[in-house]
Amino acid sequence: METLDLRVRIGALELQNPVLTASGTFGYAKEFEPFLNLNRLGGIIVKGISLEPRAGNPPPRIVETACGMLNAIGLENVGIERFISEKMPYLRTLTAPLIVNILGDSLDDYRELARRLDEVPGISGIEVNISCPNVKKGGVAFGAVPEMAAAVTAVVRGATRLPLIVKLSPNVTDITVMAKAVEAAGADAVSLINTLIGMAINAETRKPRLANIIGGLSGPAVKPIALRMVWQTAQAVQIPVIGIGGISTADDAVEFFLAGATAVQVGTANFYDPSAAEKIVAGLEEYLQRHNEERISTLIGALDTGGK
């Protein structure tokens, strides 16, 4: 087959292929430069950015679990000022679209972050982390209540012209309700899932393995849950769905496309194979050739459920 078309669209943003990096697992991209061709990726999503720098939680803050890992990094980042002055000059040299993940403790935080980033050349989109606690509402996560998730989406939408992705938390009763709420508030796409809340205990010391006690579970262990939520969400909304959760191979990615995802993010795999995302791009090309398909888009939502 002469030409393979891996292009997909996320709102107004066209990606050369559907493989992105997941926020929090890829630093600010430059750290991975020795391991893969960054410009081969469909997009780069950098570590979450807050208004002020954050030191994060005390160690230990990562622990390996069966088929995955728990992290309680605590959203450590350099803050918006240093991100723009120190990280953006390098990121602007890349041709892969740059999507900036943002996080805050109040609606005003999100509004100001979106406003600032809207003025920065070289940014192709914004991903909103709504798993953060709303300090003005007693610490309830923005992503736990549909009205709060919609409010964050609306203030960001009002502050930026950039394509807007909202990253959904799986720690809710019905993720489709959350997806529909942010869609109605102006999201161009949703990405899911963020990490599941978990914990690990050392039976010998009888102490938690994380200093924070609880953390976010990611990796292959969460993939069946992520697939199910992507499948349900893709049927509930009209906007693109970006799948996240345990994706380490091209076959993993294809499963998410069949379930209805338009694109995928590679996260935990970056820790043990920093070239994983580029390998998945190559693997998708091989998959299309093997199945005599010309376009990746033909796989989206093509799951054969036997009429069910």
Beta strands, then each sheet from edge to edge (+ up, - down):
strand 1: 8-10
strand 2: 13-15
strand 3: 19-21
strand 4: 44-49
strand 5: 62-65
strand 6: 68-71
strand 7: 98-102
strand 8: 125-129
strand 9: 164-167
strand 10: 189-192
strand 11: 196-199
strand 12: 201-202
strand 13: 207-208
strand 14: 214-218
strand 15: 241-244
strand 16: 263-266
sheet 1: 1+ 2-
sheet 2: 3+ 16+ 15+ 10+ 9+ 8+ 7+ 4+
sheet 3: 5+ 6- 14+ 11-
sheet 4: 12+ 13-
end
